[in-house]
Amino acid sequence: MTAPLFVPRAVPEDLAPFVQALWYLHAAPQRRFEKILPSPRAHLIVNLSDPYRQLARGATTTGVELAGPFFAGVQTQYLVNENPTDLRMLVAQFTADGAGLFARAQPAELVDAVLPAEPLVPGVDALAARGRLSDDPEGLLDDLVGLLDAARHGPDPDPVVTRVRVALECDRPASIAGLAAAEGLSPRALSARFSRVCGVTPKRFADVARFDALLTSLASRDPLPSWAELVAEYGYYDQPHITRAFTRFAGSPPARFLHDLGEFGLEYATFVPLDHPAHR
């Protein structure tokens, strides 16, 4: 194929802030297999290429074929996929509290799930069918925006949950007790409200958000900071603490992760190419 094509689309005001990003991608995969690291955001993937195969979730073998569009909720474990030979897709990225505005499912049903998208976002299969025959990325992104406009339902999420979600994404480490007190709630009451909207507890969300922020930061920093700098910047206690976070969320120690970054480039900080699924 030709050079990779990435076409971003500014999120319309009526979809923001709960839709965070929209884009079209056409590229060859770096490797046949890929490890996708945990994310505090949800994604609608309108797959316009051959099927993916989800081979594993963390240490658990899954073996699920993803033939059409799929919806990936907040992920607290890494995934291992087998890629098609040609990657072509439309993507919408949602906040954790916004996913339920567009997907017809309870938030808890979306967490750590990758599901066929048509029952959740009706009309997406028809968009995919049109997209496979089209070479007009901008027109397809117009159609994606229209699909999301039609899919949006219900009122905006609980504003308390939205404020806390933003704080957990920005403050490292965030004090959940302090955030609860600022909202006039007990930590238990805040946890219940947050879980009802996001499908995951604030503590679990904060752990994933902090690790994701660390990875995203690495993707934009060259040379890479020292581990001591990362420990201080992201609120880990010490280097063993950050090593445990890598083992938990990436399935490998930091040294292996840095080796992969050195081989494939900083842009692969959250999507790690693999030569073989056993290498996870």
Residue pairs with C-beta under 8 A, 6 or more apart in sequence:
1 26
1 27
1 28
1 86
4 25
4 26
4 27
4 28
5 24
5 25
5 26
5 27
5 137
6 23
6 24
6 25
6 27
7 23
7 24
7 25
7 137
7 138
7 141
8 21
8 22
8 23
9 22
9 23
9 24
9 138
9 141
9 144
9 145
10 22
11 19
11 20
11 21
11 22
12 145
14 149
15 145
15 148
15 149
15 152
17 95
17 98
18 94
18 95
18 97
18 98
18 101
18 102
18 156
18 157
19 92
19 93
19 94
19 98
19 102
19 148
20 41
20 93
20 94
20 95
21 91
21 92
21 93
22 90
22 91
22 92
22 93
22 141
22 144
22 145
23 90
23 91
23 141
24 89
24 90
24 91
24 137
24 140
24 141
25 87
25 88
25 89
25 91
26 86
26 87
26 88
26 137
27 87
28 85
28 86
28 87
29 83
29 84
29 85
29 87
29 273
30 264
30 268
30 273
31 83
31 273
31 274
31 275
32 82
32 83
32 274
32 275
33 55
33 80
33 81
33 82
33 83
33 273
33 274
33 275
33 276
33 277
33 279
34 80
34 81
34 83
34 271
34 272
34 273
34 274
35 78
35 79
35 80
35 250
35 251
35 271
35 272
35 274
35 280
36 75
36 78
36 79
36 80
36 81
36 270
36 271
36 272
37 78
37 211
37 212
37 215
37 249
37 250
37 269
37 270
37 271
37 272
38 75
38 76
38 77
38 78
38 208
38 211
38 212
38 249
39 72
39 74
39 75
39 208
39 212
39 270
40 74
40 96
40 169
40 205
40 208
40 209
40 212
41 74
41 93
41 94
41 95
41 96
42 71
42 72
42 73
42 74
42 93
42 94
42 95
42 96
42 98
42 99
42 103
42 110
43 71
43 72
43 91
43 92
43 93
43 94
44 69
44 71
44 91
44 92
44 94
44 102
44 103
44 117
44 121
44 124
45 69
45 70
45 71
45 72
45 89
45 90
45 91
45 117
46 69
46 89
46 90
46 91
46 117
46 124
46 127
46 128
46 131
46 144
47 66
47 67
47 68
47 69
47 70
47 88
47 89
47 128
48 88
48 89
48 90
48 128
48 131
48 132
49 84
49 86
49 87
49 88
49 89
50 84
50 85
50 86
51 65
51 66
51 67
51 84
52 65
52 66
52 81
52 82
52 83
52 84
53 63
53 64
53 65
53 66
53 81
53 82
54 62
54 63
54 64
54 65
54 66
54 79
54 80
54 81
54 114
55 61
55 62
55 63
55 80
55 81
55 82
55 277
56 62
56 79
56 80
56 277
56 280
57 77
57 78
57 79
57 80
57 112
58 77
58 78
58 251
59 251
64 114
66 81
66 114
68 116
68 117
68 118
68 125
68 128
69 116
69 117
69 118
69 121
69 124
69 125
69 127
69 128
70 114
70 115
70 116
70 117
71 103
71 110
71 113
71 114
71 115
71 116
71 117
71 120
71 121
72 113
72 114
73 99
73 103
73 107
73 109
73 110
73 111
73 112
73 113
73 114
73 115
73 199
74 96
74 99
74 110
74 111
74 112
74 198
74 199
74 200
74 205
74 208
75 111
75 112
75 208
76 111
76 112
76 200
76 204
76 207
76 208
76 249
77 112
77 249
78 249
78 250
78 251
78 280
79 114
80 274
80 277
80 280
82 277
90 127
90 131
90 140
90 141
90 144
92 102
92 144
92 148
94 101
94 102
95 162
95 165
96 107
96 165
96 198
96 199
96 200
96 205
97 157
97 158
97 161
97 162
97 165
97 197
97 198
98 157
99 107
99 110
100 106
100 107
100 110
100 154
100 157
100 197
100 199
101 152
101 153
101 154
101 156
101 157
102 121
102 148
102 151
102 152
102 153
103 110
103 120
103 121
103 151
104 119
104 120
104 121
104 122
104 153
105 115
105 120
106 199
107 196
107 197
107 198
107 199
107 200
108 195
108 199
108 200
109 115
109 199
110 199
111 198
111 199
111 200
117 124
117 125
118 124
118 125
121 147
121 148
121 151
122 151
123 147
123 150
123 151
124 147
127 140
127 143
127 144
127 147
130 140
130 143
131 140
131 143
134 140
156 162
157 197
158 193
158 196
158 197
160 183
160 185
160 190
160 193
161 193
161 194
161 196
161 197
161 198
163 183
164 179
164 183
164 190
164 194
164 202
165 194
165 198
165 205
167 174
167 179
168 174
168 176
168 179
168 202
168 205
168 206
168 209
169 209
169 213
172 210
172 213
172 233
172 234
172 235
173 206
173 210
173 234
173 235
174 206
176 187
176 190
176 191
176 202
176 203
176 206
177 187
179 190
179 202
180 186
180 187
180 189
180 190
183 190
185 193
190 202
191 201
191 202
191 203
194 200
194 201
194 202
194 205
195 201
195 202
198 205
200 208
207 245
208 249
210 234
210 235
210 245
211 245
211 249
212 270
213 234
214 230
214 234
214 242
214 245
215 269
215 270
216 269
216 270
217 233
218 224
218 261
218 266
218 269
219 266
219 267
219 268
219 269
219 270
220 266
221 266
222 266
224 258
224 261
225 233
227 239
227 242
227 254
228 239
230 236
230 242
231 237
231 238
231 239
231 241
231 242
234 242
236 242
236 245
242 254
243 253
243 254
246 252
246 253
246 254
246 257
247 253
250 257
250 272
251 280
252 280
257 272
260 268
260 272
260 273
261 268
261 269
264 272
264 273
274 280
